[in-house]
């Protein structure tokens, strides 16, 4: 489910934030699998900032781009 679809859903704000947090901060086991680390390694915790940076870099442009498209479309209507 995309962020836009999630945001437009009928879920409560609390449910939406819970989904976003759970997808951002994966379990240590999931993070270990994602970054090819041993599942019982303490190093997995060092990868939480790596994941956060990845998500910010990956999706900030998309979010800002969509916002800019929306603003441009709204300004063209005026």
Secondary structure by P-SEA (a helix, b strand, c coil): ccaaaaaaccccaaaaaaaaaaaacccaaaaaaaacccccccccccaaaaaaaaaaaacaaaaaaaaaaaaaaaaaac
